[in-house]
Amino acid sequence: MTEFVREGAIEANLPEERMGELEVMVDELILNICNHAYPEDSIGYVTVTYSVPSPGELSVEVADQGVEFNPLEAKAPDLTLSIESRPIGGLGLHLVKTFAKSLAYRREEGWNRLTFGLSAGS
């Protein structure tokens, strides 16, 4: 999936730094879906699509039919705690929120749909 969205980043002419951020974002979102969206021993689907709304802009949607979850409402991790003191979880979504130029969630016909945007300058 990261290779697929990398093609979109190339099409959008994003700099290499943004491509690295894009890969982290997609990896974290897919990992969260694999770990939390579907009950154990169930089969689930994930789709990843992208568009290039204008030169230097990339829009990516990651969607799943798992348990309803709005990542925009997820509590931010306490970054003031030492690594040893921090509870596991939350840092991946924090990175997604930090790297994205835009971020939107909707639940539609049984699908969680998270759309994020990246641009050459942000």
C-alpha positions in Angstrom: 0.0 0.0 0.0 2.8 2.4 0.7 4.2 1.8 -2.8 0.8 2.6 -4.2 0.5 5.9 -2.4 4.2 6.7 -3.2 3.1 6.6 -6.8 0.6 9.3 -6.0 3.2 11.3 -4.2 5.4 11.2 -7.3 2.5 12.2 -9.4 1.8 15.1 -7.1 5.5 16.0 -7.2 5.9 15.9 -3.4 9.5 16.1 -2.1 11.2 13.0 -0.6 10.7 14.3 3.0 6.9 14.3 2.4 7.1 10.8 0.9 8.7 9.5 4.1 6.0 11.1 6.2 3.3 9.6 3.8 4.8 6.1 4.3 4.8 6.5 8.1 1.2 7.7 8.0 -0.1 4.9 5.8 1.9 2.3 7.8 0.4 3.6 11.1 -3.1 3.7 9.9 -3.0 0.2 8.4 -1.4 -1.2 11.5 -4.2 0.3 13.7 -6.8 -1.2 11.4 -5.1 -4.6 11.6 -4.8 -4.5 15.3 -8.1 -2.9 16.3 -10.8 -2.7 13.6 -11.8 -6.3 13.3 -12.6 -8.9 15.9 -10.1 -11.7 16.2 -10.5 -14.4 13.6 -12.6 -12.3 11.3 -12.0 -11.2 7.8 -11.9 -7.5 7.0 -11.3 -5.2 4.1 -9.2 -2.1 3.8 -9.0 0.3 0.8 -6.5 2.9 0.1 -7.1 5.5 -2.7 -5.5 8.7 -3.6 -6.0 11.7 -5.8 -4.0 14.7 -6.9 -6.3 17.7 -6.6 -3.7 20.1 -7.9 0.1 20.1 -8.5 1.9 19.7 -5.2 -1.2 18.3 -3.4 -2.0 14.7 -2.5 -5.2 13.4 -0.9 -5.3 9.9 0.5 -8.3 8.0 1.9 -7.8 4.9 4.1 -11.1 3.0 4.7 -12.2 -0.1 6.5 -15.4 -1.8 7.5 -14.3 -2.5 11.1 -15.5 -1.2 14.4 -16.5 2.4 14.2 -13.6 4.6 15.3 -13.0 8.3 14.7 -9.2 8.8 15.1 -9.7 12.5 15.3 -11.3 12.0 18.7 -8.4 9.8 20.0 -6.6 11.3 23.0 -3.2 12.7 22.3 -0.3 10.9 24.0 1.4 12.7 26.8 4.8 13.6 25.2 6.1 15.1 28.5 6.4 11.6 30.0 9.6 9.6 29.6 9.4 6.8 27.0 9.5 4.3 29.9 6.5 6.0 31.6 4.3 6.3 28.5 1.5 3.8 27.9 1.7 1.9 24.7 -0.4 3.4 21.8 -1.4 6.7 20.4 1.9 7.9 19.0 1.1 6.7 15.4 -2.2 8.7 15.3 -0.3 11.6 16.8 2.2 11.5 13.9 -0.7 11.3 11.3 -2.3 14.4 12.9 1.1 16.2 12.9 2.1 15.4 9.3 -1.2 15.9 7.6 -2.1 19.2 6.1 -5.7 18.3 6.3 -7.6 15.5 8.1 -11.2 14.4 7.9 -13.2 11.4 9.2 -16.6 10.1 8.3 -18.6 6.9 8.9 -20.4 6.0 5.7 -22.5 2.9 5.0 -20.5 0.8 7.5 -17.1 2.2 6.5 -14.7 4.2 8.5 -13.2 6.7 6.0 -10.1 8.8 7.0 -8.9 11.3 4.4 -5.7 13.2 4.8 -3.9 15.7 2.6 -0.2 16.4 2.1 1.4 19.2 0.2 4.8 20.0 -1.1 5.1 22.9 1.3 3.7 21.5 4.5 
